[in-house]
Amino acid sequence: MEIPRHHHPLWQVLSTLRDSRFVDLTHSFRPGIPHATDMPDEVRTALYTVKENGFTAHRYEIVGQWGTHVDPPSHYIENGRPIDKILVDEMLLPLVIFDVRQMAAEDPDYALKLEDVRSWEERNDRVPPGAFAALRSGWALRWPDSEAMQNKDELGTSHFPGWSVEALKFLCEERGITACGHETTDTDPGYLVSQDRFPAETYLLSQGKYQIELLASLAQLPDAGAIIVAAFPKPEGGSGFPARVFAITA
């Protein structure tokens, strides 16, 4: 039976959203997927099976930074907010996407510049307060090939795109974003990560923001106008965990 719309205004909003398109931005995780090179692989053990026990249950041994995952401030910042201190109203946000696919194809070390953000605003209007800022680099198409994701040269240096501190500083301090995300394993360009240098990630998390790494399917979304839902478990004092992220778009 149809619910009277005037009785439940939020259900009316939900009814409207149901007519929208939903895009899953999350990679399925399993042992062997691309991950930060200093992190251990997943170990998955079947403790019970339907055939032998009437139900299935697995034990998952993973680091928090596994697959599409959230990094709270505490991941890098002493006394920074852990996962359980991220509020649920920080998980439903307007989504803005900065497209650097062409630049990254020409220069895999490309970092989003402040001028790129200003150019985006000239085309799409001002970045809204509280937004989730995502970097679309095309790197998600390399999943689940770890070597392609890391893109190392003959000396072992990785080459993949990322954020610049300058761009993040503007987005955090002038536009008031809530979080950011990207398709790569790290916030900073690969050549910096290979030097154990993480200036962009350190800056972002020092501002009390969280980030989602290893996003999928950003290519299916417009630069502006979509909504993102970033949800994750709530381990007390947690410093990272796999996330389930999706977008709602027209």
Secondary structure, 3 states (H helix, E strand, C coil): CCCCHHHCHHHHHHHHHHCCEEEECECCCCCCCCCCCCCCCCEEEEEECHHHHCCCEEEEECCCCCCCEEECHHHCCCCCCCHHHCCHHHCEEEEEEEECHHHHHHCCCCEECHHHHHHHHHHHCCCCCCCEEEEECCHHHHCCCHHHHHCECCCCCECCCEECHHHHHHHHHCCCCCEEEECCCCCCCHHHHCCCCCHHHHHHHHCCCEEEECECCHHHCCCCCEEEEEECCCCCCCCCEECEEEEEEC
